[in-house]
Amino acid sequence: MRKIFEYYVKASIHVALAVLALLYLTCQFLNIPVNKSLFFLVFFSTIPTYNVIRQISRKRNRFYGLFNMPGISLTVSLVSLGLSLYFITYLKWQTLLTLLVLSLLTAIYTLPILPEGKNLRHRGLVKILIIGLVWTGTTVLLPVVEVASLQSWDVWVEFVQRLLLILVLMVPFEIRDLGTDPADMLTIPQRLGIARTRRLGLWACLICYLLTFMMDELSGEE
């Protein structure tokens, strides 16, 4: 059981399930149908994407480090990538365009485009903003574009709520990494300190909750 759990974690299956859970919540909150092809695509594409980002980060942004990826992670990533390419053929072109934009954001977050071979992971505020936008776009915009319209007011309220939620969930990790992040990274805890960062997270939680009452329609799950 321990080995199975280690494979589950190292292959980033837990991350893919987390994205899938948020995607499902969007369908429930906005009362839109669940598109199975989109769900499979998001699940299987998250695994190789997250594994590649994590491996490049460990190898200091050098792509040859991908060849040193643990065997289980590499196998699961390749299989998941193949399944992603299969399910992508069942989606609308608008969804594919949105997915392309999100993929570009992920790429500029990962690739070493800054001086000294650094990427945008080394810019604290830009880092969390890109992560928030990619997670929010994946779990809110993709299901809406596939089966509904972005013109709904409730969609954009949900978008802002989800973005705030993702940013709040990142606060503990930002605080945890305070002792190891470079001083020039300028993360929120480095700028504000731990106490103010926690208060900022609490305010974001409150705003996220209050935004619920700005929706035109509320489902039973909210």
C-alpha positions, -999 to 999 in steps of 0.1 A, spaced: 0 0 0 29 24 8 44 18 -27 11 23 -44 6 56 -25 42 67 -35 34 60 -71 2 79 -68 20 109 -54 51 108 -76 31 104 -108 10 135 -99 -22 117 -100 -33 135 -69 -29 169 -87 -49 157 -117 -77 146 -94 -77 180 -76 -81 197 -110 -108 173 -119 -127 180 -87 -126 218 -93 -138 212 -128 -167 191 -116 -176 218 -90 -178 244 -118 -204 222 -137 -224 219 -105 -223 255 -95 -231 268 -130 -256 241 -138 -239 230 -170 -236 194 -182 -205 173 -176 -185 167 -208 -167 134 -203 -142 140 -231 -131 172 -215 -129 156 -181 -106 128 -195 -85 154 -214 -80 176 -183 -72 146 -161 -47 130 -185 -30 162 -197 -25 174 -161 -3 145 -152 25 149 -178 23 187 -176 29 187 -138 55 160 -140 75 180 -166 73 213 -146 84 195 -115 113 177 -132 126 208 -149 124 227 -116 145 200 -99 171 201 -127 174 239 -126 154 245 -158 175 221 -180 154 200 -203 178 171 -205 168 165 -169 135 151 -183 153 120 -192 161 114 -156 125 114 -146 116 84 -123 104 54 -143 69 54 -129 64 91 -136 78 88 -171 56 58 -180 24 73 -166 32 107 -183 37 91 -217 5 70 -215 -14 100 -202 -1 122 -230 -12 96 -256 -47 95 -241 -49 133 -240 -42 135 -277 -71 110 -282 -97 129 -262 -87 163 -276 -102 153 -310 -137 153 -294 -137 189 -283 -149 221 -300 -125 245 -316 -133 272 -291 -122 249 -263 -90 240 -282 -83 277 -286 -87 283 -249 -66 253 -241 -39 267 -264 -38 300 -245 -35 281 -212 -8 259 -226 12 290 -237 9 305 -202 22 272 -188 51 273 -212 62 308 -203 60 298 -167 82 268 -172 107 278 -199 139 297 -189 131 330 -206 147 353 -180 184 362 -176 207 335 -161 184 307 -173 156 315 -149 119 313 -156 88 331 -142 88 308 -113 115 331 -99 92 361 -100 69 357 -69 39 378 -79 40 368 -116 44 332 -105 12 330 -84 -8 350 -109 1 326 -138 -7 296 -116 -40 311 -106 -50 320 -141 -40 285 -155 -59 266 -128 -89 289 -130 -90 289 -168 -88 251 -168 -114 245 -142 -138 273 -151 -134 285 -187 -128 252 -204 -161 235 -193 -181 267 -200 -166 272 -234 -173 236 -243 -210 235 -234 -222 270 -227 -213 307 -231 -189 331 -215 -215 359 -217 -231 348 -185 -225 371 -154 -223 341 -131 -194 326 -151 -172 356 -144 -182 357 -107 -172 320 -105 -140 329 -124 -130 355 -98 -140 333 -69 -120 304 -82 -90 326 -88 -92 339 -52 -95 303 -40 -64 291 -58 -44 321 -46 -55 314 -10 -46 277 -13 -11 288 -23 -5 310 8 6 281 31 31 269 5 44 304 0 49 307 37 65 272 39 91 282 12 99 315 28 132 301 42 143 286 9 131 311 -17 158 335 -30 156 370 -16 151 385 -51 120 363 -57 98 388 -38 70 365 -29 41 378 -10 54 366 24 88 382 16 70 415 8 44 415 36 57 391 62 39 360 75 13 378 97 1 402 70 1 374 44 -22 353 66 -45 383 70 -45 389 33 -55 352 28 -84 356 53 -96 387 35 -95 369 2 -116 341 17 -142 366 29 -144 383 -5 -147 349 -22 -176 340 0 -194 373 -4 -191 371 -42 -215 342 -41 -244 366 -34 -236 385 -66 -247 355 -87 -279 356 -106 -286 320 -99 -275 298 -71 -274 260 -73 -282 238 -44 -245 228 -40 -233 264 -33 
